Amino acid sequence: MDAKEILDDNVEAKNESFLYYLLHKSFFDKEAFRALVDSIRILSDEEVGISRTAQQINYIYGKILRCFLYHFDTQDEYKIKNMPKHYSKLLEILDKSVGYYYKTRI
């Protein structure tokens, strides 16, 4: 599966993408997370249309952050199964990938 397909699947939360697992299964899938981060980095190095891709990256990034917030909200019933103990490090990796995408576009 190529980087654009991985991004598209995450936007739609389908085909066992990271957002599919996070939103529909409340599960942190490490392999799907790695595929998402890698696809953002690959897209950063390719000449692609920025507006559509940027919108997709923003959408995915926002969904992931909200799921993490809901997970830690004691008033919310949403809990992520298999939440890594080093989640802050993983968020930092994601943040750097998203930042790198925009840095290469501006």
TORLUMRO-158172 format. One record per residue: x, y, z of N, C-alpha, C in turn; residue in one letter. Coordinates in steps of 0.02 Angstrom, whole numbers, padded with zeros to 5 digits, always signed. Each point is the difference from the previous one (the first is absolute). Example, Ala and Ser with C-alpha at 12.3 -4.5 7.8 and 13.67 -1.06 7.14 Angstrom:
<margus>
+00660-00284+00390-00045+00059+00000+00045+00060+00000A
-00018+00053-00036+00042+00059+00003-00039+00055+00037S
</margus>
This chain:
<margus>
+00043-00059+00000-00043+00059+00000+00045+00062+00000M
-00016+00048-00042+00043+00059-00002-00022+00052+00051D
+00042+00050+00008-00010+00051+00053-00067+00036-00007A
-00019+00016-00061-00063+00036-00010-00060-00044+00019K
+00004-00064-00016-00054-00046+00018-00006-00006+00076E
+00057-00003+00034-00001-00004+00073-00032+00062+00029I
+00017+00058-00027-00030+00062+00024-00076+00001-00013L
-00019-00020-00061-00071-00002-00018-00039-00048+00046D
+00029-00059+00013-00033-00048+00044-00008+00027+00071D
+00049+00038+00023-00006+00029+00067-00053+00054+00002N
-00006+00040-00052-00052+00052-00001-00069-00033+00006V
-00008-00056-00034-00064-00035+00001-00005-00052+00055E
+00054-00008+00039+00004-00049+00055-00021-00069-00024A
+00032-00023-00055-00017-00065-00027+00062-00041-00014K
-00011-00062-00022+00053-00046-00020+00055-00009+00053N
-00021-00006+00060+00046-00013+00056+00054+00054+00006E
-00019+00062-00014+00044+00057+00008+00006+00017+00075S
+00047+00043+00017+00009+00019+00069-00065+00031+00029F
-00031+00045-00038-00063+00030+00024-00056-00052+00004L
+00000-00049-00044-00049-00054+00004+00005-00033+00069Y
+00061-00021+00018+00010-00032+00064-00016+00047+00059Y
+00023+00062-00005-00008+00047+00055-00074+00018+00010L
-00036+00015-00055-00069+00022+00006-00050-00057+00008L
+00010-00054-00037-00050-00053+00000+00015-00057+00049H
+00063-00009+00016+00019-00054+00045+00029+00025+00066K
+00009+00066+00006+00031+00031+00059+00066-00036+00015S
+00039-00011-00051+00062-00039+00005+00057+00037-00033F
+00057+00005+00034+00059+00032-00027+00041-00053-00037F
-00005+00000-00066+00036-00049-00040+00068+00030-00021D
+00054-00027+00027+00067+00027-00011+00021-00002-00073K
-00015-00054-00034+00019-00006-00071-00038+00051-00043E
-00064+00008+00013-00039+00048-00038+00022+00072+00015A
+00020+00012+00063+00026+00066+00018+00064+00014-00040F
+00045-00048-00001+00064+00007-00036-00013+00012-00075R
-00047-00037-00028-00017+00009-00071-00026+00071-00014A
-00041+00026+00046-00026+00068-00008+00057+00051+00003L
+00042-00005+00051+00056+00048+00007+00046-00004-00060V
+00016-00060-00022+00043-00009-00058-00031+00030-00063D
-00065-00010-00008-00033+00027-00060+00001+00076-00001S
-00008+00032+00058+00004+00073+00004+00070+00023-00021I
+00050-00035+00023+00069+00018-00018+00013-00010-00074R
-00025-00054-00027+00009-00013-00072-00035+00054-00041I
-00060+00017+00019-00037+00052-00035+00035+00068+00005L
+00036+00010+00054+00038+00062+00009+00054+00007-00053S
+00027-00056-00021+00055+00001-00049-00023-00004-00072D
-00064-00009-00011-00027-00005-00068-00032+00065-00020E
-00005+00010-00064-00037+00058-00026-00074-00021-00006E
-00040+00020+00046-00071-00016-00001-00039+00064+00013V
-00063-00001-00016-00042+00058+00013-00005+00013+00074G
+00021+00058+00021+00003+00015+00072-00069+00008+00031I
-00047+00030-00033-00062+00016+00034-00039-00062+00022S
-00010-00048-00044-00037-00061+00018+00039-00041+00051R
+00063-00010-00012+00041-00039+00047+00005+00034+00067T
+00009+00066+00001+00004+00037+00062-00065-00006+00040A
-00056+00003-00034-00065-00008+00034-00005-00069+00031Q
+00022-00051-00037-00004-00068+00026+00046-00009+00061Q
+00060+00026-00004+00047-00005+00056-00029+00036+00061I
-00027+00059-00009-00030+00037+00056-00058-00038+00030N
-00042-00030-00041-00057-00037+00023+00022-00060+00044Y
+00047-00038-00027+00025-00059+00036+00033+00020+00066I
+00043+00051-00003+00036+00024+00059-00049+00022+00054Y
-00051+00037-00019-00051+00022+00048-00038-00057+00031G
-00018-00050-00040-00037-00058+00026+00043-00038+00051K
+00064-00010-00016+00044-00035+00046+00006+00037+00065I
+00011+00066-00003+00006+00039+00061-00063-00003+00042L
-00058+00005-00032-00063-00004+00037-00008-00068+00033R
+00017-00053-00035-00005-00067+00030+00045-00007+00061C
+00060+00028-00004+00045-00001+00058-00030+00040+00058F
-00029+00058-00015-00031+00040+00053-00058-00037+00031L
-00043-00031-00041-00056-00037+00027+00023-00058+00043Y
+00053-00032-00021+00027-00057+00038+00018+00021+00072H
+00030+00059+00007+00022+00023+00066-00053+00039+00039F
-00056+00014-00031-00054+00036+00033-00038-00048+00045D
+00002+00012+00065-00033-00044+00047-00076+00001-00006T
-00027+00051-00032-00072+00005-00010-00024-00034-00064Q
+00047-00024-00040-00017-00031-00064+00011-00076+00004D
-00044-00038-00032+00005-00073+00002+00047-00027-00053E
+00022+00040-00047+00045-00023-00053+00069-00016+00028Y
+00023-00060-00011+00066-00021+00023+00035-00037-00057K
+00063+00016-00010+00039-00033-00052+00033-00062+00030I
-00016-00057-00031+00033-00062+00021+00070-00001-00029K
+00046-00029+00035+00069-00007-00023+00034+00069-00005N
-00021+00047+00041+00031+00067-00001+00072-00007+00023M
+00047+00019-00042+00071-00006+00019+00017+00044+00060P
+00044-00024+00042+00020+00040+00058+00039+00062-00023K
+00034-00006-00055+00039+00056-00026-00039+00040-00053H
-00065+00008+00012-00044+00034-00048+00024+00071-00016Y
+00029+00035+00050+00023+00068-00014+00056+00001-00051S
+00042-00051+00001+00054-00006-00049-00029-00012-00070K
-00053-00041-00003-00032-00014-00064-00035+00062-00027L
-00032+00038+00045-00031+00063-00022+00053+00049-00026L
+00058-00001+00031+00055+00042-00022+00023-00020-00070E
+00004-00065-00013+00018-00025-00067-00052+00023-00051I
-00064-00007+00017-00053+00022-00045+00004+00075-00011L
+00009+00038+00053+00005+00072-00005+00058+00021-00045D
+00056-00033+00007+00058+00016-00043-00013-00017-00072K
-00035-00055-00013-00017-00019-00068-00046+00051-00032S
-00051+00021+00037-00046+00051-00025+00037+00066-00011V
+00041+00019+00048+00039+00061-00006+00047-00003-00060G
+00031-00057-00011+00045-00009-00057-00038+00008-00065Y
-00060-00026-00004-00041+00007-00060-00008+00074-00017Y
-00021+00039+00049-00012+00072-00013+00066+00038-00012Y
+00052-00020+00034+00065+00034-00010+00024-00009-00071K
-00012-00058-00030+00022-00012-00068-00046+00034-00052T
-00056+00025+00022-00048+00031-00046+00002+00076+00000R
+00028+00029+00052-00001+00073+00007+00067+00029-00019I
</margus>
